Amino acid sequence: MHPFSVVIVCKNEAPVIGLTLQSLQGLTDDLVVYDNGSTDGTQEIVKSFAAKLTEGSWEGFGKTKGRALSLARHDWVLFLDADEAVDPVLNEALQQWKAPAIPTVYEMAFRNYFKEKPLRFGEWGTDYHVRLFNRKEVNWDEAPVHEQLIIPEGTVTERLKGFILHRTLRSVEAYQKKMDAYARLGAEKYYRQGKRSSWLKRFFSPLFSFLSSYIFKLGFLDGKEGYQSARILAAYTSKKYKLLQEMHQT
């Protein structure tokens, strides 16, 4: 195994951070957790796993992740959210991984959970994200929301076996609260970019979001959870454009 660091950004993730840290055992000698002021016992759980805990301010998703990335000891970094555990197959793939000779990033399949049910269809059913990369070649942009990795042209993308078990949808209420926060951040981003809302966007964008997730991407096959997920995504889209309209009117 080539050495790599694991970096996690978190705040108030006590219900899931232990599962994530447990899934990482045996993978690294440098486990970094950047905490943004947890008050629910998250920090105590992190300390029990002998992780390197650093407390810092929140500066938006992109800048905060960039700051956390700078704390890693190794240049190769597995970057995770607090609710992203690795399954045994991915753990084994990471243990067998060796650094490549050419610029490469590694994406991983996500298995997203709504409460305790894995979603296999809809917006959350087919999901891949780059999570392992060399920070000398790749870094986060500074976007406050919907941050992205800046990956140089010509970089090879490979996929590791296994899944990241993403337990972000722990309840309908928590999911709605998270989407409400993202809606405001998304509206603020659009406002800074000079984008405007319209009645067409406020009506058709949420409708298309729901139909895309629930019908076109077969979310209905996930039953009640598939419907709830599609409905909340549509509500997020609606609120984003409503807030954007309000920002232009003030």
N, C-alpha and C positions, 0 to 999 in steps of 0.2 A: 504493500500500500504506500503510495506517495503521500507525504504529510499534507494535510489541509486543515484550515480553521473552520469552525462553525460559528456563524454570527446570527444572533436573534435580536430583534427589536420588540419590546413589549411594554404594555401597561395594563395592570389589572387583569391578568390572565390566569389567575389561580386555578380555575376549573380545568385547564388544559395544559398548562406549561409543564406539569410533571410528566404527563404522557409523552410530550415531545422530547423532553430531556432524557427520559428513560429509553426512548427509541434510538437515541444517538450513542448509547453506551458502546465503547470499544472502537469508535470511529476516529477520534481525534484527541490530541493532547492540548488543544487550545479551543475551549468552548467559551465564547464571548456572549454575554447577554447585556444589552443596552436598555436600561429601564427608564421610562419617562414619568416616574413618580407614582408607582403603584401603592395602593393603600389597602389591598385585599389579601395580603399574605404572599403575593407573588415572589417578592424578594427572598423571603425565608425558604420557599421551595427551591428557588434557584441556588441558594447557598448550600442546601442539603445535597446537591449534586456536584459540589466542588467546581462550579462554573465561575468564570471571571466576571463578576457583576460590576457594571459601571452605571452610575446614575447621571442622567443628563437631561437637558431641556428638549422640548419638541419644537422642531423648526419646519414642519411640513414633512411629507413622506420622503421626498427625494433627498433633501439636505440631511435629514435625520439618519436615513439609511447610509448615506455617504460618510457621515461622521462615525457611525458604528463600524463600517467597513474598515476605516483607518485604524481601528483598535486591534485588528487581527494580527497575529504573529506571523502567519504564513501568507504567501501571495495567493495561493489557491484557496478559495473560500466557498463553502456551502452556506448560502444565505437563505434563512428560513424565517417565517413568521412564527409567533408563539404557538399558534394553533395548527402547525404543520409538522406532524410526526412522520417518520419514515417507516415503511413496513419492512418485515424481515427480508424480503427479496431485494429491496433497494439497499438495505443495510449491507447485505452480502455483496451487492454490486459495487458499493462504495468502498468496501474493504478490499476488493480486488482491483480497484481502479488505479491506473498509473497515469501520470501527467504525460500529455502528448508532446510530440516534437514540433507541431505546427499550431498556430492560434486556433483554439477550439473552445466552445462553450457546450455545456451539457444541459439538456432539458429533461424534465421528468413529468410523468403522467400524474395527474391529481385525481384522487377519489374524494369527492366532496360529500360531506354528510349533512343531512338536515335532521337535527336531533341525533338519533342513533341509526338512521337509515341512510345508506349510501345512495346518492342520486346517480343514475346511470344514463339519464336522458336530459333533455332540456338544455338551458344555458350552462348548467353546471356539470353536464354529463360527460362532455369531451373537453378536457382542459389540460394543456401542457404549458409549462413555464420553465425558463432557464433559471437554474438555481446553483449550479456549480460553474465557476469561472475564475480566471486569473485577474486579480485586481490591477495588475500592471497594464493590462490590455483593455479591461472592461470596468465601467463604474456606473453608478446611478446618475441620472440627470437630476436637476434641482427642482423639478415640478412639485408643487405642494400636494397634488393629488394625481392619481393615475400616472405615477412615476414609471419610468422605463429605464432599462439598462442601455447604455450607449455601447453598442457592439460594432467594432470596426468592420468595414467592408472586406470581404474575403475570408472572414472567420468561419470556420466549419462548425456546424451544429450537429451534435450527436445525442442520442437518447439512451439513458440508462434503464435497465429493467427494474420493474417494481413500481410502487406507488408512493406518493406523498399523501398521507391521510389527513385531509383538511377538515377540521371540525369547527368551522366558523359559524354554522347555522344552528346554534344551540337551542334556540327557541324562536317562535314567531316574533315575540316582542323584541328580543335582542337583535334579530335580523332587521326588523323594521327600524329600530333605533340606529343601527349601523348605516342602513341605506339612507335614512334621513340626513345623517351627518355627511355622507358622501354626496348627497344631492346638493347640499349647500356648497361644499367644496367644488363640485363640478360646475355649479352656476357661477361661482366666483372666478373660476378658471376661464369659462366662456366670456364672462364680462371683461376680464383683462384682455382677452383676445379680440374684443370688439364684436363678438357674435351677439345676435339678437334673437329674441323669442317671437313667435307669431301664433295665431290661433291654429294654424295648420300643424305646426310642430307640437303645440300643447295637446292637440287632439289625436293626431295620427301617430306621433312617436311612441306614446305609451301603448296605443293599440297594437302597433307593429311589434313592440317589445314583447307584449303578452303572446301574440300569435306566433312569433318566432320561437319563443321558448316552449310554449305549451303545445303548439300544433306542429309547426315545421320541424322542430328538433325533438318531437315525440315526448315532450315532458309529461303528457297525460299518462304515459306508461309507468311513471313513478307514483301514480295514485294521488292521494291528498297532498302529500309533500310536494309533488311536482306542480300541482295547481297553486299552492301557497307560495312557492318560490317564484313562479311566473307572475303571480299577482303583485307580489312585493317589488319585483323588478320593474313592472309597469308603473307602480306608484312612485318609485324612485325617479323614473324618467319624467313623469308628470310634474313632480315637485321641483325637479331641477329647472325645467323650463318656466314654471310659475315663478320661482325665485329670481330667475334671470330677468323676467319681465319686470318684476318689482324693483330690481336694482336699476334698471334703465328709467324707471318712473320717478325715482327719488332724486 
